[in-house]
């Protein structure tokens, strides 16, 4: 079956990813950054942004869109902000550098905001918001992307999937929110195609504006840059709130592309050998508002009150953002990361071509 999986130890998958990226010219520390973010996605159950993206990154490097040896430059800096230029390098190292700068600024001033321009896909936004939370700060991250989402009442893609992530320390689990401002991210449709699945209704529209259930139709739209694409959160029109998802996506464009002086989504990946997307990272020391432990306890109590509030008929549980992710992470730490056979075969092929011995690296969990 196309969706059958084998499970592997997370550290062995990271080691394989690092080896592959180093063979493609990334410095060891940058290769480690990319591997860390990819496997964090898999560990959270977000396979669409996990190790299966290595094949996409290889394509980007081979066509020149991703420059493995690019250096990250500082364009502008103040005590609370900075603008970085990734110079067409991998998105993850630039994003990690940016959030580290935001965290350092927040610890000194209470607030740090860093934007990045001329970058590439950076993986899951939640990785970077969690970086700030691990330092006892509220973390926020956003990115724009290639235009593949149609605006409300439009038929041509003008917006990216434009995810927003936020992480706040709390007990027993953190509040962790990481979602695209489209109905689904493009990576999920890529995953459905890889697994031989059809799309649910309401995810994508064909060039004629009608809903399509064929993932290849969307992938062709993306490749050929034709009309059609993904729908914003809320779906078509205003009845289901599609205009709200559209506006959230515009907020991301403002915070990433406009503030950094980079490309808005309709100008990202205009040429096949460039991406030039933009990111934003924010760290807030909520101690500027009062005692940090009291603030965390206040929020934790509220989350517990929500979880234990009355359930709808037939329902047994109410979750807060981050609850399920924490459970998935714990499960995969024990059982290993599931890798679909299609993804595994692709990784083996890439590794073989680069002279990396998969068999000597990968450790399968039984």
C-alpha positions as MATLAB code, in Angstrom:
seq = 'XXXXXXXXXXXXXXXXXXXXXXXXXXXXXXXXXXXXXXXXXXXXXXXXXXXXXXXXXXXXXXXXXXXXXXXXXXXXXXXXXXXXXXXXXXXXXXXXXXXXXXXXXXXXXXXXXXXXXXXXXXXXXXXXXXXXXXXXXXXXXXXXXXXXXXXXXXXXXXXXXXXXXXXXXXXXXXXXXXXXXXXXXXXXXXXXXXXXXXXXXXXXXXXXXXXXXXXXXXXXXXXXXXXXXXXXXXXXXXXXXXXXXXXXXXXXXXXXXXXXXXXXXXXXXXXXXXXXXXXXXXXXXXXXXXXXXXXXXXXXXXXXXXXXXXXXXXXXXXXXXXXXXXXXXXXXXXXXXXXXXXXXXXXXXXXXXXXXXXXXXXXXXX';
ca = [
       0.000    0.000    0.000;
       1.186    3.540   -0.808;
       0.673    4.750    2.761;
       2.481    1.951    4.606;
       5.224    3.164    6.932;
       8.284    1.939    8.760;
       9.473    3.547   12.016;
      12.965    4.835   12.633;
      14.856    6.376   15.542;
      14.662   10.143   15.292;
      18.395   10.718   15.831;
      19.287    8.360   12.991;
      16.961   10.269   10.640;
      18.595   13.540   11.710;
      21.999   12.021   11.020;
      20.874   10.978    7.534;
      19.461   14.438    6.790;
      22.661   16.117    7.985;
      24.789   13.834    5.825;
      22.673   14.546    2.741;
      22.769   18.325    3.193;
      26.492   18.386    3.915;
      27.048   16.467    0.680;
      25.114   19.242   -1.089;
      27.480   21.888    0.266;
      25.878   23.112    3.486;
      28.203   23.839    6.392;
      27.839   21.316    9.198;
      26.042   23.731   11.544;
      23.538   24.771    8.864;
      22.932   21.148    7.848;
      22.246   20.390   11.509;
      19.774   23.307   11.683;
      17.818   21.995    8.701;
      17.778   18.421   10.007;
      16.627   19.567   13.446;
      13.654   21.520   12.079;
      12.599   18.766    9.662;
      12.588   16.070   12.324;
      10.843   18.369   14.785;
       7.994   18.476   12.273;
       7.925   14.693   11.974;
       8.055   14.385   15.757;
       4.952   16.576   16.023;
       3.130   14.519   13.421;
       3.451   17.194   10.703;
       4.847   14.873    8.035;
       4.101   17.355    5.242;
       6.919   19.565    6.591;
       9.201   16.790    7.781;
      11.963   14.739    6.233;
       9.837   14.091    3.137;
      10.701   17.673    2.072;
      14.330   16.717    1.399;
      13.415   15.819   -2.175;
      11.883   19.279   -2.683;
      15.001   20.920   -1.252;
      17.219   18.875   -3.550;
      15.234   20.181   -6.520;
      15.655   23.724   -5.193;
      19.417   23.334   -4.883;
      19.778   21.683   -8.269;
      17.975   24.536  -10.052;
      19.832   27.244   -8.117;
      16.838   28.457   -6.119;
      18.550   27.449   -2.872;
      22.196   28.472   -2.533;
      23.816   26.153    0.036;
      26.829   28.399    0.734;
      24.906   31.689    1.057;
      25.807   33.880    4.030;
      23.164   35.629    6.128;
      23.525   39.413    6.205;
      22.253   42.049    8.643;
      20.567   44.858    6.703;
      19.342   46.989    9.595;
      19.337   46.686   13.384;
      17.983   48.515   16.429;
      17.857   47.470   20.101;
      14.443   45.821   19.515;
      14.502   44.882   15.828;
      16.545   43.711   12.869;
      16.190   42.951    9.177;
      18.229   40.021    7.844;
      18.932   39.005    4.248;
      19.156   35.244    3.702;
      20.677   35.814    0.249;
      18.769   32.835   -1.180;
      20.146   30.381    1.363;
      18.243   27.654    3.203;
      15.391   29.049    5.253;
      16.017   27.138    8.489;
      19.487   28.539    9.342;
      18.309   32.101    8.624;
      15.180   31.558   10.712;
      17.104   30.121   13.663;
      19.563   33.030   13.568;
      16.666   35.500   13.428;
      14.796   34.004   16.383;
      17.988   33.839   18.442;
      18.453   37.553   17.797;
      14.811   38.233   18.746;
      15.248   36.252   21.984;
      18.439   38.127   22.889;
      16.729   41.471   22.276;
      13.672   40.467   24.293;
      15.817   39.505   27.262;
      17.423   42.962   27.169;
      14.479   45.194   26.262;
      11.349   43.058   26.738;
      10.703   42.769   23.006;
      12.543   41.477   19.957;
      11.266   41.464   16.360;
      13.429   40.254   13.483;
      12.407   39.955    9.834;
      14.123   38.024    7.042;
      13.952   38.605    3.291;
      15.247   36.726    0.230;
      14.854   33.363    1.933;
      13.497   29.886    1.156;
      11.055   27.477    2.818;
      11.841   27.399    6.562;
       9.897   24.307    7.667;
       7.350   24.527   10.491;
       6.827   27.962   11.996;
       6.147   26.381   15.370;
       9.777   25.309   15.731;
      10.840   28.943   16.052;
       8.029   30.046   18.373;
       9.003   27.099   20.609;
      12.599   28.365   20.602;
      11.403   31.501   22.384;
       9.150   29.568   24.777;
      12.101   27.414   25.827;
      13.737   30.664   26.970;
      10.697   31.647   29.036;
       9.313   34.023   26.409;
       6.214   34.233   24.239;
       7.269   33.284   20.718;
       5.668   34.213   17.404;
       6.743   33.338   13.870;
       5.272   33.938   10.425;
       6.286   33.413    6.823;
       4.870   34.225    3.434;
       5.338   31.868    0.497;
       4.748   31.369   -3.191;
       1.275   32.609   -4.166;
      -1.102   29.655   -4.311;
      -4.144   30.954   -2.409;
      -6.932   32.902   -4.097;
      -8.284   36.037   -2.345;
     -11.951   36.208   -1.416;
     -13.980   36.465   -4.656;
     -10.766   36.166   -6.715;
      -9.730   33.379   -9.057;
      -5.974   33.957   -9.366;
      -3.529   33.007   -6.561;
      -2.202   36.178   -4.920;
      -1.360   34.974   -1.397;
       0.817   32.300    0.117;
      -0.335   29.734    2.650;
       1.232   32.218    5.096;
       1.334   30.320    8.410;
       1.256   31.908   11.863;
       2.743   30.200   14.930;
       2.619   31.184   18.611;
       3.912   29.366   21.686;
       3.339   30.367   25.316;
       4.699   28.472   28.332;
       1.912   26.919   30.415;
       1.196   23.827   32.522;
       0.679   20.915   32.069;
       1.284   21.606   28.354;
       2.275   24.747   26.497;
      -0.156   26.676   24.366;
       1.238   25.928   20.906;
      -0.572   27.216   17.824;
       0.830   26.678   14.311;
      -1.497   26.931   11.323;
      -1.558   28.133    7.756;
      -3.976   30.901    6.823;
      -5.193   28.722    3.962;
      -7.522   25.767    4.490;
      -4.466   23.492    4.306;
      -0.754   23.977    3.541;
       0.501   22.972    0.112;
       2.752   20.377    1.711;
      -0.290   18.411    2.851;
      -1.533   18.176   -0.733;
       1.935   17.016   -1.803;
       1.700   14.352    0.913;
      -1.761   13.258   -0.262;
      -0.413   12.873   -3.793;
       2.537   10.861   -2.491;
       0.202    8.593   -0.529;
      -2.274    8.157   -3.391;
      -5.149    9.875   -1.573;
      -7.897   12.134   -2.945;
      -8.515   15.582   -1.446;
     -11.488   16.356    0.809;
     -14.020   18.838   -0.558;
     -13.219   22.508   -0.065;
      -9.428   22.396   -0.042;
      -8.646   23.528   -3.566;
     -10.295   24.872   -6.701;
      -9.433   24.003  -10.316;
      -8.736   26.670  -12.976;
     -12.481   26.808  -13.707;
     -13.135   27.806  -10.083;
     -14.800   24.538   -9.125;
     -13.711   22.401   -6.193;
     -11.321   19.600   -7.125;
     -10.511   16.404   -5.239;
      -7.463   15.552   -7.360;
      -4.160   16.644   -5.741;
      -2.479   16.599   -9.162;
      -4.802   19.372  -10.372;
      -3.516   21.676   -7.648;
       0.099   20.628   -8.242;
      -0.338   21.442  -11.959;
      -1.810   24.850  -11.074;
       1.208   25.535   -8.893;
       3.675   24.352  -11.531;
       2.096   26.181  -14.468;
       1.033   29.279  -12.484;
      -2.506   29.208  -13.835;
      -5.781   30.300  -12.263;
      -7.119   28.228   -9.401;
      -5.435   27.267   -6.149;
      -6.045   26.838   -2.434;
      -8.838   28.573   -0.530;
      -8.217   30.783    2.528;
      -9.386   29.647    5.964;
     -13.161   29.710    5.904;
     -13.433   28.702    2.268;
     -15.055   30.499   -0.645;
     -16.758   33.861   -0.171;
     -17.809   35.426    3.126;
     -20.514   33.070    4.379;
     -18.090   30.661    6.026;
     -15.615   33.365    7.025;
     -13.273   33.093    4.047;
     -12.701   36.846    4.170;
     -11.238   36.401    7.658;
      -8.664   33.874    6.486;
      -7.864   36.201    3.588;
      -7.271   39.107    6.004;
      -5.109   36.971    8.315;
      -2.965   36.148    5.281;
      -2.602   39.856    4.535;
      -1.417   40.428    8.112;
       1.381   37.929    7.464;
       2.341   39.753    4.249;
       2.576   43.019    6.199;
       4.698   41.587    9.012;
       7.044   39.588    6.766;
       7.409   41.045    3.268;
       6.432   44.676    3.789;
       8.384   45.181    7.031;
      11.501   43.454    5.629;
      11.365   45.245    2.266;
      11.121   41.861    0.526;
       8.733   40.161   -1.874;
       5.006   39.795   -1.253;
       3.685   36.350   -2.132;
       2.626   37.278   -5.662;
       6.289   38.038   -6.407;
       7.776   35.042   -4.561;
       9.188   32.401   -6.935;
       8.447   34.513  -10.019;
      11.407   32.780  -11.648;
      12.063   29.018  -11.453;
      15.540   29.564   -9.990;
      14.536   31.858   -7.115;
      12.157   31.840   -4.151;
      12.801   34.999   -2.088;
      10.113   34.500    0.557;
      10.111   36.464    3.832;
       9.779   35.624    7.532;
       9.090   37.383   10.835;
      10.087   36.301   14.356;
       8.983   37.883   17.595;
       9.928   37.199   21.216;
       8.151   38.914   24.108;
       9.267   38.847   27.731;
       5.828   38.862   29.345;
       7.538   39.777   32.612;
       7.150   43.381   31.454;
       3.445   42.995   32.331;
       3.855   41.482   35.798;
       5.204   38.436   37.616;
       5.996   35.802   34.971;
       5.020   32.817   37.109;
       1.678   34.410   37.963;
       1.005   35.148   34.297;
       1.827   31.543   33.334;
      -0.351   30.219   36.166;
      -3.234   32.500   35.144;
      -3.108   31.274   31.562;
      -2.712   27.658   32.682;
      -5.815   27.922   34.870;
      -7.807   29.328   31.968;
      -6.693   26.505   29.676;
      -7.704   23.959   32.332;
     -11.108   25.637   32.687;
     -11.599   25.324   28.932;
     -10.566   21.658   28.913;
     -13.032   20.864   31.708;
     -15.893   22.985   30.394;
     -19.122   21.223   29.260;
     -18.707   19.020   26.173;
     -20.983   18.906   23.173;
     -23.280   15.885   22.877;
     -21.316   12.733   22.125;
     -17.925   14.356   22.789;
     -15.516   13.289   25.522;
     -12.730   15.825   25.293;
     -11.945   19.507   24.687;
      -8.347   20.257   23.741;
      -6.319   23.449   23.787;
      -3.804   24.222   21.051;
      -0.691   22.168   21.757;
      -2.326   19.297   23.674;
      -2.419   16.849   20.768;
       1.032   17.861   19.546;
       2.495   17.140   22.987;
       0.903   13.688   22.973;
       2.121   12.905   19.461;
       5.642   14.006   20.363;
       5.677   11.726   23.413;
       4.326    8.820   21.367;
       6.898    9.168   18.583;
       9.751    9.562   21.080;
       8.887    6.088   22.307;
       7.838    4.360   19.090;
      10.009    6.070   16.462;
       9.197    8.331   13.519;
       6.927    6.736   10.889;
       8.268    7.182    7.360;
       5.992    6.180    4.448;
       7.532    3.735    1.978;
       7.361    6.293   -0.833;
       9.326    8.848    1.184;
      11.795    6.213    2.364;
      12.488    5.036   -1.180;
      13.032    8.623   -2.307;
      15.473    9.257    0.555;
      17.397    6.083   -0.230;
      17.664    7.159   -3.868;
      18.909   10.657   -2.960;
      21.417    9.270   -0.462;
      22.743    6.712   -2.947;
      23.222    9.388   -5.599;
      25.221   11.500   -3.125;
      27.268    8.599   -1.813;
      25.600    8.454    1.616;
      25.177    4.986    3.117;
      21.591    4.850    4.437;
      21.976    1.329    5.735;
      24.862    2.373    7.970;
      22.930    5.364    9.367;
      19.259    4.478    9.744;
      18.118    2.573   12.816;
      14.679    0.995   12.445;
      12.398    0.668   15.456;
      10.687   -2.704   15.799;
];
